[in-house]
Amino acid sequence: MRLFARTNPRRPRRRLLPATMAVATLLTVVVGAPAVAAAPSTVVGVASGRCLDVVGNVRTAGAGINIYDCNGQANQAWTFTSAGELRVYDETMCLDVVGQDTSAPAALQIYGCNGGANQRWRVNTDGTIVAVQSGLCLDVTGAGTANSTTVGLWTCNGQGNQRWTTALGSTDSQPPTAPGSPRVSGLTCNSVTFAWNASTDNVAVAFYDVYHDGQLMRSVSGSTLSTDLTVVAGATWGLYVNARDAAGNVSQASTTVSITPPPCQADTQAPTAPTQLTGTAAGTTVTLRWTASTDNIGVRGYDVYRGGVKVGTVTGAPPATTFTDTGLAANPSLSR
C-alpha cells in the first residue's frame, strides 16, 4: 500500500461533501375560522419554503401577490379574521380575487376589505387555502419555487405548490426542540458547510436560523438541514442554529461549533510524507495506520493507494490516520 498526504483546502476536488440528510417534511397547522382575528403570521409555501408576499411591499390596492424569501416585513404578515378574510398591512387590506373570477386561472391582489365573497378564504388542515367563492386553491404559478413567482388560483390538485404552512388561527405556543449534532465540513479560507439534525415540533418546524456569535447569518426552510456559509479567513467563529415554527416560537440554540478558517494564500509547499505506516490483516480486510504528516497550512486529506490505484481517501480537519481496505484476496502481500 502507498499513502500520500494532501493539502491546499481551496482545490475543488478536496472539498468535503455534507453527509446525506433526512428531510423533515413540513406539516400544516391551520384550523377553521377562529372566533376572533388571530395574531399575524407568515404563510409559507411547502414546495418553495418562501412566504406569501405582496409584490414590491406596496400598500396600493391592486398590488399583486407572489412568493418571496421570508423577511419579517409587513407585506408578509397575514391575519385570518372570523369573517374568513386574509388581511395584511395591519389588517387594512384584504387578499382579493381580481374581478371576482371563479374560473381557473384567477389572479390575486390586495384590495380594501369590503366583505365581498371574493375576499373570503377557507384554511384547511391539509395545508390548502381555498377561495370560498370559487372553490379554487391558492396556487404558486407553474409550480415555481423561485423568488417573485406569481401566486393565483387554480383547480385544487394536492400538489406542493398548493400547500402552505401557517399559524393562522392557531394558539400554538410550544417551541421546537433544539437542532441536534451541529457540524461543519469543507472548511476553506472563505467558506464552510454547516449541517445539523432535524428538530421536532408539535406542529411543524418552519425555519432554521443560523448564527455566528449572536449574529444571524442565514434563515432556511424547515426542510433544509445544511447550508453553505461565507466565512472570514483567520476569524474564529462559533456557529449554532435555532429552529422556529410558523407561530414564531423559537427553540433553544444548538450546541456551538467553533471554526477558524485557514489563511487565503497560495500554497506551494507540499506536506511531509506520512511515516510509520503499518497494516493489520484480518481475512480479506487490512487496517492501515500511520503517523500524521505536517504542513505549513494544514493537512486536509490522505489518499490511499493499492498497487498504484487509489482505493480511498481520508479527510477531515485534521483527517484521521487510519484506513480500512476491504474485499482483498486472501493472504495478500503488503507493499508500503
N, C-alpha and C positions, 0 to 999 in steps of 0.2 A: 504494500500500500504506500501511496505517496500523499503528502499533506502540504497544502500551501495556504499561507495567511493572506488575507485581502484587507485593503484599507480604502481610503477616499470615499466617504459615505455619499458624495454627490453623484456618483455614477448610477444611472438608472437601473442597471442590472443588479445592483446591490440593495435596492430599496426593498424593505420588508413589506409584505402584503398583510393586511389585517386578517385575523382568523375569521372563518365563516361564522356569521352571527345568526341567531334565531331572530326572526322578525316578529315584533309584537303587533298584533292586529288591533287597529283602532275599533273600539266599540262605540255604541251610541248611548246617549243618556237622556234624551228628551222624553217628556211626558205630555199629557194633554194640556189644554189651556189652563193656566193657573187662575185662582180666584182673583189675584191682583197681578200687576205687572211684575215680572221677575227682574232681578238685577241684570245690568248689561253683560253680554257675553260675546265672545267670538263665535263664529260659525265656520268650522274648518272642514274643507273637502277631504274625504278619506283618501281618494286617489292621489291628490296633489300635496296634501299637507299645508295648503295655503288657505288664507282667510277670505271669506266673502267680504267684498270691498267696494265702496263707492268710488268710481273712477275719478282719479285726479284729486281726491279728498276735497271736492267742492260740495257746497250745500244747496246748489241751484236745482230747482225742480227740473226733471228731465235728464239729470246725470245718470249715466249707465252703471251697470253692475259687472264686476269681474272678480277674478281671484288674484290675490297678491300676497307676498310674504307677510306674515303676521308681524305687526309693528306696534301694536298697542294704541294706535291713533283712533280718533273719534269716528272715522269713517268705517271702522271695523267693529264697533261696539253696538250690538243689536239688543233690543229689548222685545220680549214676546208679551203682549198685553192680553188681558182677559177677553178682549174682542177678537183675538186671533191675529192681530197686526204684528208685523215685524218693523219696529221703529228704530231709527238711527239718529245721530246728532242730537243727543239729549231729548230724544223722543219727539223731535219737531217734524221729522219727515218719515214717510212710510215706504216700505218696499211695495212697488206698484206694477201691475201688468199693463204695459203700454196699450192704450186703446181698448182695454177690457177684452183683449183677444183670448178666445177659448180654444183655438186650434194650434197644433204644433207646427213649426216653432213659434214661440211667442217671446217678445223682447221684454226686458225688465228695466225699471228706472226707479229713482226716488221721486216722491211727489208729496205734497201736503196731505196729511192724514184727513180723510173725508168720510170714513165709514163705508166706502164702497166695497162691493163684493170682490172687486179685483185687488183689494188690499188685505184680504183675509187668507190666512195660512193654517195648515194643519201640520204639526211636527210629530212624526211617527216614531215608534220605538225601533223600527228597522233602519233608522237613520235618514229616511227620505223626508223632504219638506215639500208639501203638496199645496198647490193653489186651490182653495176651496171652490172657486167659481168654475174652473175648468177641469179639475182632477189631474192636471199635468204636474210633473215633478220639476223641482229646482235642479237644473242640469248645467254642467260645465260643457260648453260647446265643443263638439268633436272629441269628447273625452280628453281634452287637453289638460296638461298639468303645469304649463309654463305661466310665469307672471303675465298679467294683463289678458289672460284668456277670458272671453266674454261668458257671462252666466245668463241663461234664459230659462225657458220652459220647454220641456219635451215629454213625450209619452213615457210613462214610468216603465223602466226595464230592469231594475235591480242592479245596475252596474255601479262601479265605484265612483264614477263621476256624478252620480245622483245620490250619494250617501254622504252624510255630514255628521260631525261630532260637535256638540254644543252643550252648554249647561243651561240653556233657556228653559225656564220653568222648573229648574232643579234646585233642591235645597242641599246639594252635595257640599259637605264641609270636611270631608275626610281627605287628607293629603295622600299622595302616592308614597310607597316605600322608597327608601334611598336607592339609587342605582348601585349595582354591585360590581366588584372586580374592575375598577378603572385601570387602564393600562395604555402604554404607548408602544408604537413600533415605527420603523422607518425614520428615526430622528436624523435630520441633516442640519446644516447650519441655518436653514431658513424655513424648515417645515417639519411637521410631525403628524402622525396619525394617532388620534386619541379614540379609544373604544371603551365600552362598558357593557355590563349585563343589564337586561331589561328590569325596570321597576314594575310593581303591581299596583293596582288601584281598584277601589270598589266599583268605579265606573269605567274609566279608561285613562291612560296616560296620553295627553295631547301633545306635549312638547318636552324636549330636554334642553336645558340651558347650560352651556359650557363656559366656565370661568377660569381665569388665572388670577390668583391673589386678589379676589374680590371684584375683578373687572370682567364684565360679560364679554365673551369673545364671539359666541355664535349661538343661535337657537335653531334647533332642528325638530322635525316632526317626531311624534311618539313612536313611529315605526322605524326610526333611524337609530342605530346603535354604534355608529362610529362617524368621525368627521375628520377631514384634513385641516390642519391649522397652520397659520403663518406664525413663525416664532422669530426671535432675535438672537443672533449668534452671541454666545457667551453669557446671555442673561439667564439666571436661574429663576424658573417659574414653578409655581405649584398649581397643577391642573386639577380641577374637580368638576362634577356635573350634578345638577339638580333635575328632578322630574317635576312636571307641572301638569295638572289636569285642566279640562276645559272650563271648570268653575274658578280657576285661578289659585287653587290650593297647591302649595309648593312643598316638596319633600325636604327632608334633611339632606345635606350635601353628602356626596360620596366621599370616601377617603381621598386624600390628596396624593397625586403623583408628582414628584419633583423631576424636572428636566433641566439640563444645561446644554444647549446646542453647541456643537463644536465651532471653532472659527471658520469663517468662509475664506479660504485661501487655497492657492494652488498647492497640490500635494504631489511632490515628485520623489518623495523618499519612500522606499518600499519597507514593509515590516521586516523584522528579523525572522529567520526561519524557525518554525516550531521545532522543539527539541524533545528528547526522551520519549519518542513515540513507542508505545507498547501495544500489543494485541493479545486478547484473551479469546480463544476459540471455544465454542460450545455447540457441537453438532454442525449445523450449516450456518452459524452466526458467529461473527467476530466483533468484539467490542474494542475499539481503539481509544487510547488515552495519550495525552501529550502535555508538555509544558507550554504555557501560553507564549505567544510572540509578543514583541513590543513594537511600538510605532510612535512617531512624533505627533500624530494626530489622534490615533486610536485605532485598534484593530476592530473591524466590524464583521468579519466572517472568515471561515476556513473552508476551503474546497478540498474534498477528499477524493482521491483517485485510486482506481484499481486497474492494474495493467495498462496504464496510460489513459484510461477512460474515467471521466468524472462520474462518481456514483452518489455524491451527496454534498450538501453544503450545511454548515453550522453557522447560524447568525445570532446576533444579539448585541447588547451594549453593556458589558462586553459579552462576546459569544462564549458558549460552553467549550470545554476542552475534551469532550468525549463524543464518540460517534459509533453507532451500531450498524454494521453491514450485515444484511440477511440474504438468504437464498443462495448461499455459496455451495459449491460442490464439496463433497465430503473430503476431509483431510487436505485442504488446500495448503500450499506453501505461502508464507508471508514475505512480501518484498517491501522493504521500508526504505 
